[in-house]
Amino acid sequence: MASSSLVFRLHDRGPELVRKVLLERGWKEYDGGEQEEEDWNLYWRASAFRSSDYHNLLPWQRLNHHPKTVGITRKDCLVRNLRRMRATFGSSLYHFSPAAFILPNDHTRFLSEYTRRRQTGGWSPYWICKPVDLSQGRGIFIFEEYKDLIYDSSVVIQRYISNPLLISGYKFDLRIYVCVKNFHPLTIYMHQEGLVRFATDKYNLSSLDNLYAHLTNTSINKLGPFYTTNKERVGQGCKWAMNKFRCFLRSQGINELLLWQKINNIVTLTLLSIAPSVPSSPNCVELFGFDVLIDSKFKPWLLEVNSSPALTLDCQVDVAVKKGLISDLIDLMNYRSIDSLRERAYRKQLPRYHASQASRFSTPVATFKELKSQKTSGSRSSQTPTQNGSGKPEVQTGCRVLEAPTHPEVQ
């Protein structure tokens, strides 16, 4: 007998936080030994799904990734896409990412830029090197002299923002949680909460090899000598919740609304760079982690975009932020009571239901076996993503709907 509870399926038994949240909500975990292969409602995995996983989705099923989003989540692909958008729409619009080069392909180009900037004294002569396919701060180093640039795999060289906004002398960045519910039309939700991630040693350009002063990755800083010490206004650990950061902004008299509007623009314009190439997948919802640095002039810079942002709970701030984040993400998947019936609903009970809900499905609703034999269809929209015909992507923060930034060339 099929279960009447919603069923989740986790790849490689994780992440544990997703399991905990779903079990608390009354879901059951998929058991491959007792259930049919398609008898689940949500399949969650850290890595990308195969094309066939999207192609064979049944109406009651959801995946936690859209297809082909690597265009922003892999460092070299992000550089290429933002470079293309900058060339198309101008640097006045796409001016939120530091100059970047992909080596070895851009080696000559980088050397020319490096030499020119050294001679003219334009930019600060600091650069940061990041392997294109690693995460959690692995393999990253900062350098000033060209002779110190050593690499043995594909890397991204990015101008290092050497004038970050500091709190009590400590560098930080923002982890902004963004959910894309649909790319056609582009529908974006920015979570009200997020993380402020601190370096655990005071910022100092004279010690570029001190990763605890220059990198904000928790995986690095929780191993640092000052992680547990009380660091003035920062406190213990290396994280704040976003609401605490908002209080800090207000205490400093900073125009908070303007700052968040700039961040909204960064998120929207970045996602627009891949929206036309992402196939329509209405049964998918994806959580991205946008890493944003604010400089001393209060200009936000996009550092990178993370697919499957970490859901580990390293401290109480993580618990407070991430548990609510996952719960809200599940709410955005719009499950209904009929979805919990899965095969039974579509084999026995759906004819009456389908009469009033036919437009929801991309294939005619039939028996379970017929659905398995059909190929889920869905045409890619050829129009610019719209919201109610306005020509503007839909950006939603919590329960509040915000209009995406407009520009004559991207409407």
Wavefront OBJ file of the C-alpha trace (Angstrom):
o trace
v 0.000 0.000 0.000
v 1.477 3.359 -0.975
v 2.023 5.837 1.810
v -0.144 8.960 2.170
v 2.844 10.975 3.412
v 5.118 12.981 1.194
v 8.375 11.112 0.543
v 11.867 12.565 0.166
v 14.905 10.940 -1.356
v 18.442 12.062 -0.435
v 21.464 11.261 -2.544
v 24.337 9.789 -0.482
v 22.292 10.112 2.729
v 22.625 13.845 3.070
v 22.361 16.670 3.930
v 21.258 15.890 7.456
v 19.513 19.247 7.911
v 17.151 18.548 5.007
v 16.325 15.145 6.494
v 15.623 16.674 9.911
v 13.382 19.452 8.585
v 11.352 17.119 6.375
v 10.887 14.489 9.084
v 9.687 17.200 11.460
v 7.145 18.232 8.823
v 5.762 14.680 8.686
v 7.530 13.480 5.549
v 8.911 9.957 5.205
v 12.292 9.001 3.796
v 12.428 6.943 0.612
v 13.345 3.289 1.082
v 14.556 1.729 -2.155
v 14.106 -1.738 -0.723
v 10.392 -1.309 -0.126
v 9.229 1.359 -2.581
v 9.148 1.607 -6.348
v 11.823 3.722 -7.937
v 9.412 6.560 -8.805
v 7.605 6.543 -5.451
v 8.958 9.839 -4.090
v 8.049 13.527 -4.096
v 11.412 15.250 -3.651
v 14.825 14.088 -4.792
v 17.629 16.149 -3.225
v 21.276 15.894 -4.173
v 24.343 18.143 -3.972
v 25.602 17.368 -7.472
v 23.804 17.953 -10.758
v 21.109 15.620 -12.018
v 21.348 13.778 -15.321
v 19.329 14.962 -18.308
v 17.192 11.828 -18.056
v 16.227 12.751 -14.477
v 14.570 15.922 -15.752
v 13.115 14.232 -18.790
v 11.376 11.505 -16.774
v 9.932 13.640 -13.975
v 6.395 12.737 -12.988
v 3.835 15.373 -11.974
v 4.156 14.791 -8.228
v 7.961 14.931 -8.212
v 10.399 17.809 -7.597
v 14.163 18.161 -7.992
v 16.365 20.632 -6.103
v 18.351 21.724 -9.183
v 17.448 23.296 -12.490
v 19.359 21.963 -15.502
v 22.344 23.827 -16.957
v 22.971 26.330 -14.166
v 26.708 25.611 -14.174
v 26.984 28.793 -16.227
v 27.075 30.775 -12.993
v 28.075 28.206 -10.363
v 31.438 27.262 -11.846
v 33.945 30.078 -11.506
v 35.260 30.102 -15.065
v 31.749 29.855 -16.552
v 30.603 32.767 -14.407
v 33.509 34.875 -15.668
v 32.663 34.055 -19.283
v 28.958 34.790 -18.912
v 29.425 38.074 -17.089
v 32.074 39.093 -19.633
v 29.620 38.346 -22.435
v 26.826 40.312 -20.750
v 29.177 43.227 -20.123
v 30.132 43.285 -23.797
v 26.475 43.158 -24.819
v 24.846 45.536 -22.344
v 27.773 47.678 -21.223
v 29.978 48.005 -18.181
v 27.650 50.579 -16.639
v 25.144 47.778 -16.005
v 27.479 44.823 -15.437
v 29.987 46.587 -13.209
v 29.575 44.487 -10.065
v 32.254 41.815 -10.527
v 36.014 42.401 -10.251
v 38.109 42.075 -13.400
v 38.845 38.385 -13.925
v 40.889 36.150 -16.215
v 40.748 32.419 -16.873
v 44.190 30.865 -16.994
v 45.888 29.408 -18.932
v 43.708 30.651 -21.837
v 43.802 34.307 -20.745
v 47.427 34.275 -19.616
v 48.678 36.801 -22.192
v 45.673 39.006 -21.581
v 46.202 38.919 -17.832
v 49.912 39.675 -18.136
v 49.154 42.695 -20.320
v 46.601 44.002 -17.813
v 48.877 43.293 -14.882
v 51.736 45.197 -16.508
v 49.550 48.128 -17.526
v 48.067 48.541 -14.060
v 51.455 48.299 -12.404
v 52.796 51.032 -14.655
v 49.862 53.412 -14.352
v 49.160 52.783 -10.663
v 45.433 52.465 -11.423
v 44.226 49.455 -9.461
v 45.730 48.152 -6.286
v 48.287 45.561 -7.397
v 46.693 42.624 -5.564
v 45.185 39.554 -7.196
v 43.460 36.436 -5.937
v 43.841 33.026 -7.598
v 41.036 30.433 -7.371
v 40.910 26.927 -8.869
v 37.824 26.777 -11.073
v 36.484 23.484 -9.746
v 37.214 23.631 -6.006
v 35.127 25.022 -3.152
v 35.396 25.940 0.541
v 38.497 28.081 -0.018
v 40.676 25.192 -1.167
v 43.647 26.161 -3.314
v 43.049 29.913 -3.041
v 45.950 32.325 -2.595
v 46.545 36.068 -2.909
v 49.546 37.595 -4.611
v 51.040 40.918 -5.570
v 54.017 39.978 -7.739
v 53.626 38.086 -10.990
v 56.459 35.766 -10.000
v 54.278 34.446 -7.172
v 51.590 33.211 -9.580
v 51.985 29.431 -9.699
v 49.253 27.069 -10.865
v 48.978 23.579 -12.331
v 45.295 23.500 -13.294
v 42.684 25.850 -14.696
v 42.278 28.856 -12.401
v 40.493 32.188 -12.249
v 42.615 35.233 -11.484
v 40.480 38.011 -10.049
v 41.349 41.514 -8.960
v 41.479 41.384 -5.180
v 39.198 43.925 -3.514
v 41.817 45.345 -1.160
v 39.599 47.960 0.497
v 36.829 45.854 2.072
v 34.422 47.275 4.598
v 35.668 46.110 7.998
v 33.914 45.525 11.309
v 36.295 46.033 14.237
v 39.155 45.477 11.778
v 37.829 42.136 10.470
v 36.972 41.379 6.865
v 33.596 39.813 6.069
v 31.329 38.900 3.186
v 27.623 38.136 2.854
v 26.131 34.777 1.962
v 22.863 35.661 0.255
v 20.434 32.760 -0.161
v 18.538 32.908 -3.438
v 15.848 30.517 -4.624
v 14.971 30.353 -8.311
v 11.586 28.796 -8.728
v 11.422 29.220 -12.473
v 13.582 30.554 -15.287
v 10.623 30.996 -17.696
v 9.543 33.495 -16.477
v 12.491 34.228 -14.230
v 11.120 34.066 -10.678
v 13.551 34.810 -7.860
v 13.136 34.688 -4.088
v 15.791 36.203 -1.827
v 15.616 34.941 1.715
v 15.256 37.589 4.413
v 17.927 35.880 6.478
v 21.455 35.008 5.438
v 24.947 34.811 6.873
v 27.679 37.335 7.493
v 30.926 35.366 7.358
v 33.993 36.823 9.042
v 37.696 36.243 8.756
v 39.046 35.455 12.226
v 42.291 37.457 12.122
v 42.449 41.216 11.597
v 42.743 42.387 8.010
v 46.319 43.180 7.004
v 47.676 43.573 3.472
v 51.228 43.046 4.676
v 50.484 39.343 5.301
v 48.858 38.041 2.130
v 49.575 34.435 3.087
v 47.469 34.663 6.251
v 44.250 33.045 5.031
v 42.544 33.670 8.381
v 42.762 37.411 7.662
v 41.758 37.358 3.991
v 39.326 34.480 3.451
v 35.887 34.256 5.036
v 35.179 30.570 4.371
v 33.918 28.902 7.532
v 35.708 25.669 6.608
v 38.998 27.563 6.951
v 38.296 29.934 9.812
v 36.846 27.360 12.192
v 40.345 25.862 12.261
v 41.988 29.211 13.043
v 43.604 30.104 16.375
v 41.135 32.929 17.090
v 37.900 31.191 16.118
v 36.684 30.748 19.692
v 38.060 34.002 21.097
v 35.967 37.120 21.622
v 36.828 39.402 18.683
v 35.547 42.805 19.828
v 32.288 43.643 18.063
v 32.399 40.450 15.994
v 32.281 38.220 19.071
v 33.115 34.513 19.126
v 33.080 32.275 16.064
v 32.943 33.732 12.566
v 29.283 34.311 11.708
v 26.449 36.722 12.214
v 22.866 36.336 11.121
v 21.813 38.940 8.577
v 19.465 40.710 10.986
v 22.445 41.568 13.185
v 24.230 43.024 10.165
v 21.187 45.164 9.399
v 21.364 46.547 12.921
v 25.033 47.329 12.345
v 24.213 49.205 9.128
v 21.588 51.289 10.897
v 23.984 52.078 13.754
v 26.497 53.395 11.207
v 23.957 55.545 9.397
v 24.387 53.558 6.170
v 21.644 53.719 3.537
v 20.434 50.158 4.001
v 17.694 50.305 1.357
v 20.118 51.459 -1.339
v 22.619 48.734 -0.454
v 20.028 45.971 -0.680
v 18.697 47.330 -3.962
v 22.207 47.087 -5.383
v 22.451 43.505 -4.156
v 19.050 42.720 -5.694
v 20.388 44.059 -8.990
v 23.479 41.847 -8.772
v 21.391 38.729 -8.188
v 18.934 39.470 -10.977
v 21.493 40.473 -13.599
v 23.632 37.431 -12.824
v 20.705 35.053 -13.238
v 19.661 36.792 -16.450
v 23.032 35.822 -17.917
v 21.955 32.154 -18.056
v 18.151 32.365 -18.126
v 17.772 31.977 -21.927
v 19.907 28.805 -21.927
v 18.174 27.027 -19.029
v 15.419 24.668 -20.219
v 11.994 25.177 -18.720
v 11.671 22.886 -15.687
v 8.550 23.784 -13.706
v 9.061 20.914 -11.247
v 12.447 22.195 -10.100
v 13.464 24.672 -7.424
v 17.090 25.619 -6.857
v 18.852 27.225 -3.910
v 21.934 29.310 -4.719
v 24.420 30.940 -2.378
v 25.561 34.338 -3.679
v 28.769 35.551 -2.019
v 28.904 39.345 -1.942
v 31.688 41.568 -0.597
v 31.072 45.182 0.392
v 33.971 47.590 -0.016
v 34.817 50.642 2.088
v 32.719 52.839 -0.228
v 29.689 50.579 0.350
v 29.779 49.150 -3.160
v 28.770 45.458 -3.258
v 30.836 43.080 -5.409
v 29.841 39.611 -6.568
v 32.587 37.123 -5.697
v 30.974 33.854 -6.783
v 27.751 31.851 -6.892
v 27.467 28.518 -5.098
v 25.374 25.570 -6.157
v 24.239 23.532 -3.148
v 25.458 26.024 -0.516
v 26.645 24.326 2.668
v 23.871 23.205 5.001
v 26.095 22.002 7.828
v 25.383 23.399 11.287
v 28.673 24.661 12.723
v 27.184 27.088 15.259
v 23.931 28.388 16.668
v 23.733 31.050 13.953
v 23.652 28.270 11.356
v 20.793 26.584 13.180
v 18.792 29.799 13.380
v 19.297 30.703 9.718
v 19.482 27.447 7.793
v 16.640 25.540 9.400
v 14.149 28.259 8.528
v 15.722 28.585 5.089
v 15.083 24.930 4.213
v 11.567 25.036 5.632
v 10.736 28.090 3.505
v 12.293 26.434 0.457
v 10.020 23.418 0.881
v 7.021 25.749 1.119
v 7.993 27.266 -2.239
v 7.690 23.843 -3.868
v 3.910 24.111 -3.556
v 3.118 20.534 -2.649
v -0.573 19.707 -2.316
v -2.356 16.879 -0.572
v -2.876 15.015 -3.836
v 0.899 14.829 -4.376
v 1.271 12.616 -1.316
v -0.813 9.943 -3.058
v 1.655 9.757 -5.954
v 0.830 6.711 -8.114
v -2.546 6.111 -6.497
v -3.708 9.642 -7.282
v -2.834 9.439 -10.942
v -4.012 5.866 -11.391
v -7.325 5.955 -9.531
v -8.364 9.364 -8.288
v -7.138 11.962 -10.746
v -9.748 11.913 -13.545
v -12.123 14.027 -11.461
v -9.286 16.217 -10.177
v -7.750 16.595 -13.631
v -10.895 18.120 -15.063
v -10.256 21.339 -13.141
v -6.447 21.238 -12.976
v -5.383 20.086 -16.452
v -3.253 23.136 -17.161
v -0.841 22.219 -14.367
v 0.717 19.308 -16.234
v 2.814 19.273 -19.378
v 1.604 15.804 -20.355
v -1.930 14.416 -20.394
v -2.592 12.850 -17.036
v -3.063 9.134 -17.518
v -2.348 5.933 -15.689
v 0.975 5.526 -13.952
v 2.323 3.158 -16.606
v 1.298 5.519 -19.390
v 3.034 8.401 -17.655
v 6.211 6.361 -17.320
v 6.214 5.660 -21.031
v 5.655 9.282 -22.040
v 8.414 11.861 -22.330
v 7.736 14.922 -20.265
v 7.470 17.824 -22.675
v 7.928 21.537 -22.111
v 8.801 24.133 -24.693
v 11.464 26.671 -23.862
v 10.093 30.163 -23.799
v 11.361 32.299 -26.637
v 10.346 35.505 -24.906
v 12.123 37.543 -22.293
v 11.058 36.387 -18.791
v 8.001 38.337 -17.739
v 5.832 38.990 -14.751
v 2.198 39.417 -15.677
v 3.238 40.639 -19.107
v 5.339 43.479 -17.708
v 8.553 42.327 -19.341
v 10.335 42.352 -15.970
v 11.713 39.342 -14.087
v 9.939 38.610 -10.847
v 12.065 39.033 -7.736
v 10.516 38.105 -4.437
v 11.923 38.623 -0.958
v 9.989 36.749 1.682
v 6.350 37.566 1.070
v 7.168 40.865 -0.566
v 7.419 41.086 -4.356
v 10.095 43.391 -5.725
v 10.460 44.433 -9.327
v 13.782 43.569 -10.871
v 16.001 46.440 -12.034
v 15.077 47.707 -15.462
v 17.332 48.700 -18.313
v 16.311 49.626 -21.850
v 18.442 46.873 -23.342
v 17.310 43.999 -21.147
v 13.576 44.576 -20.953
l 1 2 3 4 5 6 7 8 9 10 11 12 13 14 15 16 17 18 19 20 21 22 23 24 25 26 27 28 29 30 31 32 33 34 35 36 37 38 39 40 41 42 43 44 45 46 47 48 49 50 51 52 53 54 55 56 57 58 59 60 61 62 63 64 65 66 67 68 69 70 71 72 73 74 75 76 77 78 79 80 81 82 83 84 85 86 87 88 89 90 91 92 93 94 95 96 97 98 99 100 101 102 103 104 105 106 107 108 109 110 111 112 113 114 115 116 117 118 119 120 121 122 123 124 125 126 127 128 129 130 131 132 133 134 135 136 137 138 139 140 141 142 143 144 145 146 147 148 149 150 151 152 153 154 155 156 157 158 159 160 161 162 163 164 165 166 167 168 169 170 171 172 173 174 175 176 177 178 179 180 181 182 183 184 185 186 187 188 189 190 191 192 193 194 195 196 197 198 199 200 201 202 203 204 205 206 207 208 209 210 211 212 213 214 215 216 217 218 219 220 221 222 223 224 225 226 227 228 229 230 231 232 233 234 235 236 237 238 239 240 241 242 243 244 245 246 247 248 249 250 251 252 253 254 255 256 257 258 259 260 261 262 263 264 265 266 267 268 269 270 271 272 273 274 275 276 277 278 279 280 281 282 283 284 285 286 287 288 289 290 291 292 293 294 295 296 297 298 299 300 301 302 303 304 305 306 307 308 309 310 311 312 313 314 315 316 317 318 319 320 321 322 323 324 325 326 327 328 329 330 331 332 333 334 335 336 337 338 339 340 341 342 343 344 345 346 347 348 349 350 351 352 353 354 355 356 357 358 359 360 361 362 363 364 365 366 367 368 369 370 371 372 373 374 375 376 377 378 379 380 381 382 383 384 385 386 387 388 389 390 391 392 393 394 395 396 397 398 399 400 401 402 403 404 405 406 407 408 409 410 411
